[in-house]
Every structure is written in structure tokens, then in C-alpha cells.
């Protein structure tokens, strides 16, 4: 019986680091989406008031009132499972692109009324700080997508053979 312990190869180390970074990014995004969604839902009247101050019509406001926090919670849920993590990372990047685009339009003076319809402490940020915050999470979403793709590109590594129905964070 051979009891020698072999050191991990460079490829195995790289794979482990990639998986760790992906899980850290995923965890941060889950925290972001659940926090912002529940902040909006906890003060739904305030969120609706902020949406009503936008250039949207009443019908659009009614749709956004529920679709934004629901979409944020859906993105968080997708990030929780290995099988749906890719979709969650892509959804996160798309959401952050939309929110960042909105803030960029605010900063360029495109809108006449600009109340922030963000949840919790995020509404305390100024527009410039909020832009940097969003750019950071947009970069994380894109980086997570790239790392996730790289991690699953080589299915022969033992860390990629785990049960895809397990929690991914």
C-alpha cells in the first residue's frame, strides 16, 4: 500500500484558485441582489414613490415595482446552484449594465428628475460613487462569468466532477 502524498499540480492549483474566486464573486453578488431586493420590498411605498418620479408612465412603474426586485432575487437564486450559476452571472452582468447605464445617463444630465430608486444604504451614495460601485460589481459579474467558463472548460479535473445540483457558494 503506497501512502505517498502527491502535491497538487500547477493546473490543479490554478483550477482551485479559479473556483475559489468564482465562489467569492458569486457570494458577493448574492449578497448584493438579496440586500437590494429586500430593501426595496421592505419599503415598497418609498420605492414606488421613487419610480413615480421617473420619466416612466404609471403602467411602466407598476411593472418595474415588482419586476426589479423579483429579477434581483432571481439572479441571486440562479447564483446559488452550480447548474444555474452561469445564467446567474450573465443575469448579474446584464442587470449591472442596465443599472450602470441608467446612472451614466443621470450623470450626463439626460433625465430631468433623478431620484435614486436603489435599496438600503445604496441610496445614500452620490451619483458618482454609485457609478463606481456599479462598475465594480459589473466588473465582478464579467470576471465571474469568465472564470466560471474557464473552470468548466477542462472537465477532466476532479474539482469539476462534483454534483452540479449542489449549492455553488
C-alpha positions as a Python dict, from the first residue, in 0.01 Angstrom:
ca = {
    (1, 'X'): (0, 0, 0),
    (2, 'X'): (152, 329, -117),
    (3, 'X'): (86, 613, 125),
    (4, 'X'): (276, 888, -54),
    (5, 'X'): (106, 1221, -74),
    (6, 'X'): (144, 1399, -402),
    (7, 'X'): (147, 1774, -431),
    (8, 'X'): (-118, 1930, -649),
    (9, 'X'): (-9, 2014, -999),
    (10, 'X'): (0, 2371, -1126),
    (11, 'X'): (-318, 2304, -1322),
    (12, 'X'): (-495, 2172, -1011),
    (13, 'X'): (-383, 2474, -809),
    (14, 'X'): (-499, 2709, -1084),
    (15, 'X'): (-835, 2530, -1101),
    (16, 'X'): (-879, 2552, -723),
    (17, 'X'): (-797, 2925, -723),
    (18, 'X'): (-1034, 2986, -1014),
    (19, 'X'): (-1313, 2803, -833),
    (20, 'X'): (-1244, 2993, -508),
    (21, 'X'): (-1251, 3330, -686),
    (22, 'X'): (-1571, 3238, -869),
    (23, 'X'): (-1734, 3141, -540),
    (24, 'X'): (-1624, 3465, -371),
    (25, 'X'): (-1763, 3670, -662),
    (26, 'X'): (-2084, 3468, -660),
    (27, 'X'): (-2126, 3518, -285),
    (28, 'X'): (-2078, 3895, -317),
    (29, 'X'): (-2336, 3910, -595),
    (30, 'X'): (-2586, 3701, -395),
    (31, 'X'): (-2544, 3944, -104),
    (32, 'X'): (-2587, 4244, -333),
    (33, 'X'): (-2902, 4116, -504),
    (34, 'X'): (-3075, 3989, -192),
    (35, 'X'): (-2993, 4305, 3),
    (36, 'X'): (-3111, 4545, -267),
    (37, 'X'): (-3426, 4344, -346),
    (38, 'X'): (-3532, 4309, 16),
    (39, 'X'): (-3456, 4677, 81),
    (40, 'X'): (-3694, 4771, -200),
    (41, 'X'): (-3961, 4524, -87),
    (42, 'X'): (-3930, 4633, 277),
    (43, 'X'): (-4021, 4990, 183),
    (44, 'X'): (-4237, 4932, -122),
    (45, 'X'): (-4418, 5265, -89),
    (46, 'X'): (-4088, 5456, -99),
    (47, 'X'): (-3968, 5251, -395),
    (48, 'X'): (-4295, 5319, -579),
    (49, 'X'): (-4268, 5690, -499),
    (50, 'X'): (-3915, 5697, -643),
    (51, 'X'): (-4030, 5516, -956),
    (52, 'X'): (-4323, 5759, -992),
    (53, 'X'): (-4072, 6046, -1003),
    (54, 'X'): (-3907, 5895, -1308),
    (55, 'X'): (-3996, 5962, -1670),
    (56, 'X'): (-4182, 5630, -1683),
    (57, 'X'): (-4557, 5614, -1716),
    (58, 'X'): (-4782, 5466, -1448),
    (59, 'X'): (-4806, 5132, -1629),
    (60, 'X'): (-4428, 5102, -1655),
    (61, 'X'): (-4390, 5198, -1289),
    (62, 'X'): (-4632, 4922, -1185),
    (63, 'X'): (-4432, 4669, -1386),
    (64, 'X'): (-4095, 4790, -1254),
    (65, 'X'): (-4220, 4798, -895),
    (66, 'X'): (-4232, 4420, -889),
    (67, 'X'): (-4005, 4318, -1175),
    (68, 'X'): (-3688, 4486, -1046),
    (69, 'X'): (-3677, 4321, -701),
    (70, 'X'): (-3807, 3994, -848),
    (71, 'X'): (-3533, 3995, -1111),
    (72, 'X'): (-3271, 4073, -845),
    (73, 'X'): (-3392, 3779, -634),
    (74, 'X'): (-3399, 3555, -940),
    (75, 'X'): (-3037, 3648, -1021),
    (76, 'X'): (-2939, 3566, -661),
    (77, 'X'): (-3121, 3232, -677),
    (78, 'X'): (-2954, 3139, -1006),
    (79, 'X'): (-2615, 3205, -849),
    (80, 'X'): (-2678, 2955, -570),
    (81, 'X'): (-2661, 2639, -780),
    (82, 'X'): (-2378, 2511, -998),
    (83, 'X'): (-2622, 2415, -1272),
    (84, 'X'): (-2756, 2775, -1298),
    (85, 'X'): (-2452, 2975, -1185),
    (86, 'X'): (-2357, 3069, -1543),
    (87, 'X'): (-2707, 3211, -1603),
    (88, 'X'): (-2685, 3394, -1270),
    (89, 'X'): (-2352, 3553, -1361),
    (90, 'X'): (-2482, 3659, -1701),
    (91, 'X'): (-2803, 3793, -1543),
    (92, 'X'): (-2592, 3985, -1292),
    (93, 'X'): (-2384, 4138, -1569),
    (94, 'X'): (-2698, 4237, -1762),
    (95, 'X'): (-2863, 4390, -1456),
    (96, 'X'): (-2548, 4580, -1364),
    (97, 'X'): (-2515, 4702, -1724),
    (98, 'X'): (-2872, 4835, -1715),
    (99, 'X'): (-2832, 5000, -1374),
    (100, 'X'): (-2491, 5144, -1465),
    (101, 'X'): (-2628, 5275, -1795),
    (102, 'X'): (-2910, 5448, -1607),
    (103, 'X'): (-2662, 5614, -1371),
    (104, 'X'): (-2443, 5720, -1664),
    (105, 'X'): (-2748, 5885, -1822),
    (106, 'X'): (-2822, 6061, -1492),
    (107, 'X'): (-2464, 6191, -1473),
    (108, 'X'): (-2479, 6322, -1830),
    (109, 'X'): (-2797, 6517, -1749),
    (110, 'X'): (-3023, 6309, -1971),
    (111, 'X'): (-3306, 6297, -1715),
    (112, 'X'): (-3479, 6600, -1562),
    (113, 'X'): (-3580, 6413, -1245),
    (114, 'X'): (-3327, 6179, -1088),
    (115, 'X'): (-3440, 6023, -761),
    (116, 'X'): (-3248, 5708, -678),
    (117, 'X'): (-3467, 5402, -663),
    (118, 'X'): (-3195, 5193, -507),
    (119, 'X'): (-3242, 4997, -189),
    (120, 'X'): (-3091, 5041, 157),
    (121, 'X'): (-2762, 5218, 207),
    (122, 'X'): (-2704, 5241, -168),
    (123, 'X'): (-2945, 5533, -188),
    (124, 'X'): (-2706, 5723, 42),
    (125, 'X'): (-2434, 5721, -224),
    (126, 'X'): (-2389, 6015, -454),
    (127, 'X'): (-2430, 5952, -826),
    (128, 'X'): (-2055, 5943, -895),
    (129, 'X'): (-1992, 5700, -608),
    (130, 'X'): (-2288, 5492, -719),
    (131, 'X'): (-2142, 5472, -1069),
    (132, 'X'): (-1811, 5341, -931),
    (133, 'X'): (-1997, 5094, -707),
    (134, 'X'): (-2192, 4963, -1006),
    (135, 'X'): (-1883, 4947, -1228),
    (136, 'X'): (-1711, 4740, -958),
    (137, 'X'): (-1999, 4490, -945),
    (138, 'X'): (-2028, 4489, -1323),
    (139, 'X'): (-1658, 4401, -1342),
    (140, 'X'): (-1711, 4128, -1082),
    (141, 'X'): (-2001, 3984, -1282),
    (142, 'X'): (-1799, 3976, -1602),
    (143, 'X'): (-1492, 3837, -1426),
    (144, 'X'): (-1708, 3570, -1260),
    (145, 'X'): (-1852, 3471, -1598),
    (146, 'X'): (-1504, 3440, -1749),
    (147, 'X'): (-1368, 3243, -1453),
    (148, 'X'): (-1672, 3016, -1449),
    (149, 'X'): (-1629, 2943, -1819),
    (150, 'X'): (-1258, 2878, -1769),
    (151, 'X'): (-1330, 2649, -1471),
    (152, 'X'): (-1567, 2430, -1672),
    (153, 'X'): (-1358, 2435, -1988),
    (154, 'X'): (-1145, 2149, -1854),
    (155, 'X'): (-1393, 1884, -1730),
    (156, 'X'): (-1118, 1632, -1656),
    (157, 'X'): (-1011, 1800, -1333),
    (158, 'X'): (-1152, 1636, -1019),
    (159, 'X'): (-1300, 1963, -884),
    (160, 'X'): (-1519, 1986, -1192),
    (161, 'X'): (-1671, 1643, -1139),
    (162, 'X'): (-1876, 1743, -834),
    (163, 'X'): (-2250, 1716, -821),
    (164, 'X'): (-2392, 2002, -1027),
    (165, 'X'): (-2705, 2017, -811),
    (166, 'X'): (-2512, 2119, -501),
    (167, 'X'): (-2502, 2475, -378),
    (168, 'X'): (-2234, 2667, -561),
    (169, 'X'): (-2140, 2914, -291),
}
